[in-house]
Amino acid sequence: MTTVYVWTVSLLLFVSEVVLMGALGHAVWRLAGRGPVGWAAAIGAVVVACVLWGLFAAPKAPVDVAAARYAVKIGLYGGTTALLAVAGVRTSWVLGFAGFSLAINVLALLPPVADAEL
């Protein structure tokens, strides 16, 4: 049972990270305009977010500093939530994104998931 739980939380954590990047791109696209400028801004924002995530927040990040990892995660999840709200996305979607992201990231910090070597 523990193995199934760890893998389920890990899968949902990965899903939340993919949703994060999509939501960030969507929010930036809406805020920057829905034309070519919006697309360029959205792609640029997602690329920057992916680079930050890869450097600081990935499981085997080259910069393994806990403070940087949490700053990047909180900054990206919190910033994306705020951008979605400002961009006029439905409140239920914003709250759903924030709630799911918070819940799954908290579960990932608790044993047995935090102690697991995948």
Beta strands, then each sheet from edge to edge (+ up, - down):
end
